[in-house]
Amino acid sequence: MKIDEKYEKDYETVKVAEIGLVDPLTGALVFKSDAGKELHMTAFSSETAHLISDFLQGKRGVLPSVYKMIEQICEESELLLVKVKIYESGGIFRANLYFTGRKEIVLRNFRASDAIALATFYNIPILVRKNLLQGNHSSKT
């Protein structure tokens, strides 16, 4: 299967339905699939939660330096981030980032919260492993 193909047998596309804070330091979000299934994520930074919220509202003026670095690497290498896959590993949410362009690259096992922020910034699909959508899960990112 090509990196940008739509069919993902074990994954379902989701949208960030809600984003907020648990406390001044901790972010939380709710993913929702087209079928109405949800996944709740917590235990990531409030800074990342604010970024995701801003990106969802179309506010893209302030980009943290590490995200700027990724953007510049992609531009220089003629790569585009095309999707993010969220999964659980060892009790925490992780993500794979899929790039295409001059060649296809998959960056594996990164913090889910940063991958979600990038996906919302670039308005690309976020896929979540289907088995995580069958109930409310909460885990660290």
Sequence and secondary structure as in RCSB ss.txt:
>XXXX:A:sequence
MKIDEKYEKDYETVKVAEIGLVDPLTGALVFKSDAGKELHMTAFSSETAHLISDFLQGKRGVLPSVYKMIEQICE
ESELLLVKVKIYESGGIFRANLYFTGRKEIVLRNFRASDAIALATFYNIPILVRKNLLQGNHSSKT
>XXXX:A:secstr
  TT S  TTEEEEEEEEEEEEETTEEEEEEEETTS EEEEEEEEHHHHHHHHHHHTT  S   HHHHHHHHHHH
HHTEEEEEEEEEEETTEEEEEEEEEESS EEEEEEEHHHHHHHHHHHT  EEEEGGGGGS    B 
